[in-house]
Amino acid sequence: MSHSLSLSARKPYSIWPRPARLGIYGFLLSTAAFFALPLYVMLTTSLKSMDEIRDGNLFALPLHWNFDAWVAAWSSACTGVACEGIRGGFVNSMAIAIPSTVIPILLGAVNGYALSFWRPRGGNILFAILMVAAFIPVQVMIFPLVRLLAAIDLYSSLPGIVLVHVVFSMPVMTLLFRNYYSSIPQELFQAARIDGGGFVRIFVQVVLPMSAPILVVAAIMQLTGVWNDYLLGLVFAGRENLPMTVQLNNIINTTTGTRLYNLNMAATLLTSLLPLCVYFVSGRWFVRGIAAGAVKG
């Protein structure tokens, strides 16, 4: 009897979704369209000829798919006095981004490991100084860094721009790794010390193998930040090491000749292609790393 009553008390199944779920779907779809629409316009514009662009139909697909703007943006667009496209900037950006990503991650991991487990004397003061430095605007420190790098003969050089990125990234990298390592049980570290592990051995054999999620988070944040940087690359890299963002600015903001919108869009997409690929490939790992304690205090 009670079983039949419980069955009759159940609500009938409805094929229509609830209003709350409809609202969620509507919000997600509108948000996706808000971010995807500019990308769609840029992509379609880069594949149109200038005659099609002048017709003014912004959202229309290209009548004839044309990749000439992409080829020109890569190999022959004028980025100043030279008309060699942005391929040289791609090489420069890679040369800047790789060491500017690897070095801060390694140093931030060591700093976070030391501050979380070994707790050196004055470590809390050092961490507080790093956090204060994280909120100082970059523009305030540009002129002193220019004088300092010029004094040690590193201004307008590849090592100089890498050093600048390493310095500015240390507060955030240290915060990420310290918070992540703080969520690891102290008993694990104490057991490793009882077994005779030292600073380096525990870090390499115990801590690093557990750090895959936060390493991915730090790599994505640092790589995209360095790759998208314009101001520091313009000031510190020097004429021979200008990154893609600086060359892209030279292409788009040129005041000579006819403004080629398809070439501008193609150059912009080529410049942002690497960060987009990184997010698409590693987005799942990024969310997993955040959820695993990257922002825990």
N, C-alpha and C positions, 0 to 999 in steps of 0.2 A: 504493500500500500504506500509506504513512504517513498519507495523507489519511483512509483508511478507519479506521485505528487511532485517529486523533484524534477522528473522529466517534463511534466506539464508546466512547471514554474520557469523553465528556461525560456529565454527570449527567442523569438523566431529569427532564423538566419536571413540577413538581408544582403542582396547582391550590390547594393549601393554603399559606397564608402561614407563614413561619418563626416559631418561638417568640419570637425577639427582636422581630420586627415586631409580633406580637400584643401583646407587652408594651408597646411604644411606643404602639400604638393604645389599649390599655387605660388607660395613664397619661394620655394626652391627653383621652380621653373622661371619665375621672373628674375631671380637673382642670377641664374645661369645665363639667361638672355641678356641681362645687363652687362655681364662681363664678356660674353661671347660675341655680341654684336659688333663692338669695335674691331675685334680680331677678324671677323668675317669681312667687314668693310675694307680693312687693310689688305687682306689676302686677295679679295676680288679686284681691288684697285691695282694691286701690283701685277695682276695678270691681264689688265686691259691696256689697249693702246691709248695714246693721248687724245685721239679723236673720240674714242668712246667715253673717256673721262669728261671731255668738254660737253658731251651731250647732257650731262647733269643727272643721269639716273644712277644715284649713289648705290642703291641696294640691288641693282640688277647683276646677274651673272655675266661674265665676259661673253661676247658674241664669238670671239676667236681667242682661244687661250694662247697667250703670248708670254714667253719667258725671257724676252730680250731684256726687260728691266732687271731681272734677277742676275743675268749674266753681266750686264753693265755695272750693277751695284757691286758685284764681287770683283770684277777685273778691270774696269775702265772708268769708273766714276771719279770725279775730281774731289779729293779730300784736302785741298789746299793748292800748293803749287804743283803737286804730283797728281797724275790722273791714272792711278793704278788700282782703284777700287778699295774695298775694305778688307781684302784678304791679308794685307800686311798688318792691319789692326787686329785681325783674328790671331795671328801668330804672336803678336805682342801681348794680347789679352791672355792667351794660354800661358805664356812665359811669366806673366805677373800672377795669374790666378792660382796656378798649381802650387808654387812654394808659399804663396800667401794663404793657402788653405791648409796645407799639410803642417807647416810650422806652428801656426796658432793652435791647431787642434792638439798637437803633441804637447805643447807648453801648457795649454789650458787643462788637458787631462792630468798632467803631472801636478799642476797647482791645485786642482780640485781634489786629487788623491791625497796630497800632503795636508791640505786644510781639513779634509774629512776624517782621516784616519790617524795621521801622525801628530797633528795639532802642534806645530812648532811654536816656540815662544814668539809672541808678536804676530802670530798668524791672523788673528781677528782684526788687528789694526791694519795689516796689509790688505785683508779682504775689504775692509771699510774704505780704504784709500782707492782700491780698484773700483768699488761701486760708485764712489763720488766722481771718479774720472770718467765713468760711463755716461754721466749726465752733462759733462762739459761739451759745449758745441764744438764741432770740428773746426769751424771757421776761426775760433779764438786761438787755436793752436797752430794754425798754418804758418804764420810769420815766424814764430820762434823755431818751428821745425825747419823752415827754409834756412834760417841762419845756422842752425845746428848742423844740418846735413851739408851745407856749403863749407862749414869749418872742418868737417871730417872728409871732405871730397866725395860725398855720396849724392849730392844734389843732381837732379836730371840724369839719373842712372837707374838701371833695373834693380840693383840691390837696394837703392834708396827707396823706391816706391814699395818694394816688398817689405822693407823694414817699417815703413809708415803704416802699412796695412796690418802688420803683426802687432805693432804698438796699440793701434786703435781697437783691435779685436780682442785683446787680452781680457778686459773686464767681462765682456759677455761670455767668452769661452770659459773663463774660470767659474763664473756663476753657474753656467749650464752643468759643468762636470761636478762642481761641488754639491749642487742640489741633487744630482743623480746619485752620486756616491753616498750621500747622506742617507739615502733610502736602503742601502745595503746593510744587512745586520752586522753590528760590530763584532759579534761572536765569530763570524767567519774570518775577519781580519785578525782577531786575537788568536784563533786556532792556527792560522798561518804563521804568526810570530812564534808561537810555542814550538812549531815544527822547525824552527830555525830560519825562516824566511826573512830576508832583509828588505830594504826599501825597494830596490830595483826588482828583485826576484818576485816579491808579492805583487808588484805593479804589473809585471810582464806576464806572470803565470796565473795569477788569480783575478786581478781587477780588469785588465784589458779584455780577456775573453768574455767577461760579463758586460762589456760596454758597447756592444754592437748597435743597439738602438740609439744611444745618445751620440755615438760617433756619426751615424747617418744624419741625425738632426743637426749636429754641428757642421758637418760637411756641406749640407744643403744651404744652411744659413750663411756660412762663410763664403762658399763659392759664388752664390748668387749675389751676395753683397759686394764682393770684389769685382765680379764681372759687370755689374750694373753701375759701378762707381764712375763718376765723371770728374768731379772736382779734384780729388786727390791725383788721379791720373793726369789731368791737365797740368797741375802745378808741379808734381814731383817726378813724373816719368821721363820727361825730356822729349825732344823732337824725334829721336830715333826709336822710342819705346811707347808711343802714344797708343792707348787701347782703342778698341772698336767704338766705344761710346764717344770718344773725342772726335774720331774720324766721321762718325755718323752725324754729329753736330755740325761739322764742317760741310758735309754734303747737304743737309737739310736747310741750313741757314745761310747758304751762299747767296750773294746779292747780284751775281753776274749770270747772264744768260736767261733762258726760259726755265721756269720752275717745273720740273718733271715729277709729278705726283706719284706716278707708278714706280719710278726709280727710288723715290724717297721711302715709299711703303716697303719696297723690296729690301732696301738697305736696313730699315728698322726691323723687319722680320728676321733677316739674317743675323742681326746683332743680338736679338732676343731668343734665337733658336736654341742655344745651349741651355740657358736657364729653364726654358719650357720643357726641353727633353729631360732635364734633371728632375723637375717636378712630376712629370708624367711617369717616369720610371720609378722614382723613389718616394712618391707621395704616400704610399701605404706605409713605408718604413718611417716616414716623418711623423705620421699620426701615431704609430706604435711607440716611437721614442718619446713623444710628448706625453702619451698616456702612461709610460713606464716610469715617469718621474722627472722629466726634464724641467718642469716648472714647479716642482714641489719645493717649498721653503723649509 
